[in-house]
Amino acid sequence: MDFTRQKYRQLVQALQQSGLPFTLRHDVDKRPYHSLALAQIEAELGVKAVYYFRCLPCSNNSDVIRQIVALGHEIGYHYEDMSLCKGDHQAAMQHFEQWLTYFRQFYPVHRICMHGAPTSQYDGKDLWKHYNYRDYGVDYEPYFDEDYTTTFYLTDTGRCWDGYRVSVRDKVAQQEEWNSRGLTFHSTDDIIRWLTNSPLQRFAGSSLSSVLITTHPQRWCSSPVEWCQELCTQSIKNIIKRIIIWVKKS
């Protein structure tokens, strides 16, 4: 079964053994205790990751945040201020400052990451058309500051590893180029097989030098009931996102 905690452990171990430099990013959209479970696995394996928390109660759990920080991981702000403030960029900036201050009581946050909010008409990144996040002590936003010509990006958006086809905002422009090199995967086992079969050879002769893996921890379950719930819920979401993409193209 894919998207279990044991499968996640196998993925991290395969990354460690591959010899490839890698970074783990986690978007904590909901079920924060799932994030704590992944953080514990990483700590056991000696790996540090970045956990981006939303301001909403479905994500923001102060006890979980403190425990993840205590395990040696980093905390970031998973911002969606433009959506929450209905496109009012001045109100959104005030909201952003408020919650950045809140998360800094747990960790000296200097990383932020846009929450995709696929059903919202507002793109969170549009806030930076009016302001500069560097003025607020932030030095990293992966959609602006990661060089995807040298970093291979994998995300479990859509509860699969080729979910960019149904992604509204969590995608990067270099995807087609990577696909042409055979760097496309559907399941976690697909990635593990690649990692255990000389992935450095795939990078040879290219500009790629590292891997950035993004997960949404609520998808990685140990309970069969939760696993089935997440599978059904995500299948419905993927249908909705396909419709949104079709409407936008039309």
KEDOBA-49261 format. One record per residue (C-alpha): residue number from 1; y, z negated, x. Coordinates in steps of 0.5 Angstrom, whole numbers, padded with zeros to 4 digits, always signed. Example, Ala and Ser with C-alpha at 12.3 -4.5 7.8 and 13.67 -1.06 7.14 Angstrom:
<sites>
<site 1; <-0009; -0016; +0025>>
<site 2; <-0002; -0014; +0027>>
</sites>
This chain:
<sites>
<site 1; <+0000; +0000; +0000>>
<site 2; <+0007; +0002; +0002>>
<site 3; <+0013; -0003; +0002>>
<site 4; <+0009; -0009; +0003>>
<site 5; <+0012; -0015; +0008>>
<site 6; <+0005; -0013; +0012>>
<site 7; <+0007; -0006; +0013>>
<site 8; <+0014; -0008; +0015>>
<site 9; <+0011; -0012; +0020>>
<site 10; <+0007; -0006; +0023>>
<site 11; <+0013; -0002; +0023>>
<site 12; <+0017; -0006; +0027>>
<site 13; <+0011; -0007; +0032>>
<site 14; <+0011; +0000; +0032>>
<site 15; <+0018; +0001; +0034>>
<site 16; <+0017; -0004; +0039>>
<site 17; <+0011; -0001; +0042>>
<site 18; <+0015; +0006; +0042>>
<site 19; <+0020; +0005; +0048>>
<site 20; <+0025; +0008; +0043>>
<site 21; <+0032; +0004; +0043>>
<site 22; <+0033; +0002; +0036>>
<site 23; <+0037; -0002; +0031>>
<site 24; <+0035; -0005; +0024>>
<site 25; <+0040; -0005; +0019>>
<site 26; <+0039; -0009; +0012>>
<site 27; <+0043; -0007; +0006>>
<site 28; <+0042; -0014; +0001>>
<site 29; <+0043; -0011; -0006>>
<site 30; <+0039; -0016; -0009>>
<site 31; <+0033; -0021; -0009>>
<site 32; <+0036; -0024; -0002>>
<site 33; <+0030; -0028; -0001>>
<site 34; <+0027; -0022; +0000>>
<site 35; <+0032; -0021; +0006>>
<site 36; <+0030; -0028; +0009>>
<site 37; <+0023; -0026; +0009>>
<site 38; <+0024; -0020; +0013>>
<site 39; <+0029; -0024; +0018>>
<site 40; <+0023; -0029; +0019>>
<site 41; <+0018; -0023; +0021>>
<site 42; <+0023; -0020; +0026>>
<site 43; <+0025; -0027; +0029>>
<site 44; <+0017; -0028; +0030>>
<site 45; <+0017; -0021; +0033>>
<site 46; <+0023; -0023; +0037>>
<site 47; <+0028; -0018; +0034>>
<site 48; <+0035; -0018; +0032>>
<site 49; <+0038; -0015; +0026>>
<site 50; <+0044; -0014; +0022>>
<site 51; <+0044; -0016; +0014>>
<site 52; <+0050; -0014; +0010>>
<site 53; <+0051; -0018; +0004>>
<site 54; <+0055; -0016; -0003>>
<site 55; <+0059; -0021; -0006>>
<site 56; <+0056; -0021; -0013>>
<site 57; <+0051; -0026; -0014>>
<site 58; <+0045; -0022; -0014>>
<site 59; <+0046; -0021; -0007>>
<site 60; <+0050; -0027; -0005>>
<site 61; <+0046; -0033; -0003>>
<site 62; <+0050; -0038; +0002>>
<site 63; <+0043; -0042; +0003>>
<site 64; <+0040; -0035; +0005>>
<site 65; <+0045; -0033; +0009>>
<site 66; <+0045; -0039; +0013>>
<site 67; <+0038; -0039; +0014>>
<site 68; <+0038; -0032; +0017>>
<site 69; <+0044; -0033; +0021>>
<site 70; <+0040; -0039; +0024>>
<site 71; <+0034; -0034; +0026>>
<site 72; <+0039; -0031; +0030>>
<site 73; <+0041; -0025; +0026>>
<site 74; <+0048; -0022; +0025>>
<site 75; <+0051; -0022; +0018>>
<site 76; <+0056; -0016; +0015>>
<site 77; <+0060; -0015; +0009>>
<site 78; <+0057; -0010; +0004>>
<site 79; <+0063; -0008; +0001>>
<site 80; <+0064; -0004; -0006>>
<site 81; <+0071; -0006; -0007>>
<site 82; <+0074; +0000; -0010>>
<site 83; <+0068; +0000; -0015>>
<site 84; <+0069; -0007; -0017>>
<site 85; <+0077; -0006; -0018>>
<site 86; <+0076; +0001; -0021>>
<site 87; <+0079; +0005; -0016>>
<site 88; <+0086; +0001; -0015>>
<site 89; <+0086; +0001; -0008>>
<site 90; <+0091; -0005; -0007>>
<site 91; <+0087; -0009; -0011>>
<site 92; <+0081; -0007; -0008>>
<site 93; <+0084; -0009; -0001>>
<site 94; <+0086; -0016; -0003>>
<site 95; <+0079; -0016; -0006>>
<site 96; <+0076; -0014; +0001>>
<site 97; <+0080; -0019; +0005>>
<site 98; <+0078; -0025; +0000>>
<site 99; <+0071; -0023; +0001>>
<site 100; <+0071; -0022; +0008>>
<site 101; <+0074; -0029; +0009>>
<site 102; <+0068; -0032; +0005>>
<site 103; <+0063; -0029; +0009>>
<site 104; <+0066; -0031; +0016>>
<site 105; <+0065; -0038; +0014>>
<site 106; <+0058; -0036; +0016>>
<site 107; <+0058; -0031; +0021>>
<site 108; <+0064; -0028; +0025>>
<site 109; <+0063; -0022; +0021>>
<site 110; <+0066; -0015; +0025>>
<site 111; <+0061; -0010; +0022>>
<site 112; <+0062; -0008; +0015>>
<site 113; <+0058; -0002; +0011>>
<site 114; <+0059; +0001; +0004>>
<site 115; <+0055; +0000; -0002>>
<site 116; <+0053; +0007; -0005>>
<site 117; <+0054; +0005; -0012>>
<site 118; <+0051; +0011; -0014>>
<site 119; <+0053; +0010; -0022>>
<site 120; <+0060; +0009; -0020>>
<site 121; <+0065; +0014; -0020>>
<site 122; <+0069; +0011; -0014>>
<site 123; <+0067; +0012; -0007>>
<site 124; <+0067; +0005; -0003>>
<site 125; <+0069; +0009; +0003>>
<site 126; <+0076; +0012; +0000>>
<site 127; <+0079; +0005; +0001>>
<site 128; <+0080; +0007; +0008>>
<site 129; <+0084; +0013; +0006>>
<site 130; <+0090; +0008; +0005>>
<site 131; <+0088; +0002; +0010>>
<site 132; <+0085; +0001; +0017>>
<site 133; <+0079; -0004; +0017>>
<site 134; <+0080; -0005; +0025>>
<site 135; <+0087; -0008; +0023>>
<site 136; <+0082; -0014; +0020>>
<site 137; <+0078; -0015; +0026>>
<site 138; <+0072; -0010; +0024>>
<site 139; <+0070; -0006; +0029>>
<site 140; <+0064; -0002; +0026>>
<site 141; <+0063; +0002; +0019>>
<site 142; <+0056; +0006; +0020>>
<site 143; <+0059; +0012; +0016>>
<site 144; <+0065; +0012; +0021>>
<site 145; <+0063; +0009; +0027>>
<site 146; <+0056; +0011; +0029>>
<site 147; <+0055; +0018; +0032>>
<site 148; <+0049; +0021; +0029>>
<site 149; <+0049; +0027; +0034>>
<site 150; <+0045; +0022; +0038>>
<site 151; <+0043; +0017; +0033>>
<site 152; <+0037; +0019; +0029>>
<site 153; <+0038; +0015; +0022>>
<site 154; <+0032; +0013; +0017>>
<site 155; <+0033; +0010; +0011>>
<site 156; <+0029; +0007; +0005>>
<site 157; <+0034; +0010; +0000>>
<site 158; <+0029; +0012; -0006>>
<site 159; <+0024; +0007; -0004>>
<site 160; <+0021; +0013; +0001>>
<site 161; <+0024; +0015; +0008>>
<site 162; <+0026; +0022; +0005>>
<site 163; <+0030; +0020; -0001>>
<site 164; <+0036; +0023; +0002>>
<site 165; <+0034; +0028; -0003>>
<site 166; <+0036; +0024; -0009>>
<site 167; <+0041; +0020; -0005>>
<site 168; <+0048; +0020; -0008>>
<site 169; <+0052; +0017; -0002>>
<site 170; <+0047; +0014; +0003>>
<site 171; <+0046; +0020; +0007>>
<site 172; <+0049; +0024; +0014>>
<site 173; <+0051; +0031; +0015>>
<site 174; <+0045; +0032; +0021>>
<site 175; <+0039; +0031; +0016>>
<site 176; <+0038; +0038; +0016>>
<site 177; <+0038; +0039; +0024>>
<site 178; <+0033; +0033; +0024>>
<site 179; <+0028; +0036; +0019>>
<site 180; <+0028; +0043; +0023>>
<site 181; <+0026; +0039; +0029>>
<site 182; <+0020; +0036; +0025>>
<site 183; <+0023; +0029; +0024>>
<site 184; <+0022; +0028; +0017>>
<site 185; <+0018; +0023; +0014>>
<site 186; <+0016; +0020; +0007>>
<site 187; <+0012; +0014; +0008>>
<site 188; <+0012; +0008; +0013>>
<site 189; <+0005; +0010; +0015>>
<site 190; <+0008; +0017; +0017>>
<site 191; <+0013; +0014; +0021>>
<site 192; <+0008; +0009; +0025>>
<site 193; <+0004; +0015; +0026>>
<site 194; <+0010; +0019; +0029>>
<site 195; <+0012; +0012; +0033>>
<site 196; <+0005; +0012; +0036>>
<site 197; <+0004; +0019; +0038>>
<site 198; <+0010; +0020; +0044>>
<site 199; <+0016; +0020; +0040>>
<site 200; <+0020; +0020; +0046>>
<site 201; <+0017; +0028; +0047>>
<site 202; <+0021; +0029; +0040>>
<site 203; <+0027; +0027; +0043>>
<site 204; <+0026; +0030; +0050>>
<site 205; <+0031; +0036; +0051>>
<site 206; <+0036; +0034; +0045>>
<site 207; <+0042; +0029; +0045>>
<site 208; <+0038; +0024; +0041>>
<site 209; <+0038; +0017; +0044>>
<site 210; <+0036; +0012; +0039>>
<site 211; <+0034; +0010; +0032>>
<site 212; <+0038; +0007; +0026>>
<site 213; <+0033; +0004; +0021>>
<site 214; <+0036; +0002; +0014>>
<site 215; <+0032; -0002; +0009>>
<site 216; <+0034; -0005; +0002>>
<site 217; <+0029; -0011; +0003>>
<site 218; <+0028; -0012; -0005>>
<site 219; <+0023; -0006; -0004>>
<site 220; <+0019; -0010; +0001>>
<site 221; <+0014; -0014; -0003>>
<site 222; <+0009; -0019; -0002>>
<site 223; <+0007; -0020; -0010>>
<site 224; <+0003; -0015; -0013>>
<site 225; <+0008; -0016; -0020>>
<site 226; <+0014; -0015; -0016>>
<site 227; <+0011; -0009; -0012>>
<site 228; <+0010; -0006; -0019>>
<site 229; <+0017; -0008; -0022>>
<site 230; <+0020; -0005; -0016>>
<site 231; <+0016; +0002; -0016>>
<site 232; <+0018; +0003; -0023>>
<site 233; <+0025; +0001; -0023>>
<site 234; <+0026; +0005; -0017>>
<site 235; <+0022; +0011; -0020>>
<site 236; <+0027; +0011; -0026>>
<site 237; <+0033; +0010; -0021>>
<site 238; <+0031; +0016; -0018>>
<site 239; <+0031; +0020; -0024>>
<site 240; <+0038; +0018; -0026>>
<site 241; <+0041; +0020; -0019>>
<site 242; <+0038; +0027; -0019>>
<site 243; <+0042; +0028; -0026>>
<site 244; <+0048; +0025; -0022>>
<site 245; <+0047; +0030; -0017>>
<site 246; <+0046; +0036; -0021>>
<site 247; <+0052; +0034; -0025>>
<site 248; <+0056; +0034; -0019>>
<site 249; <+0054; +0040; -0017>>
<site 250; <+0055; +0043; -0024>>
</sites>
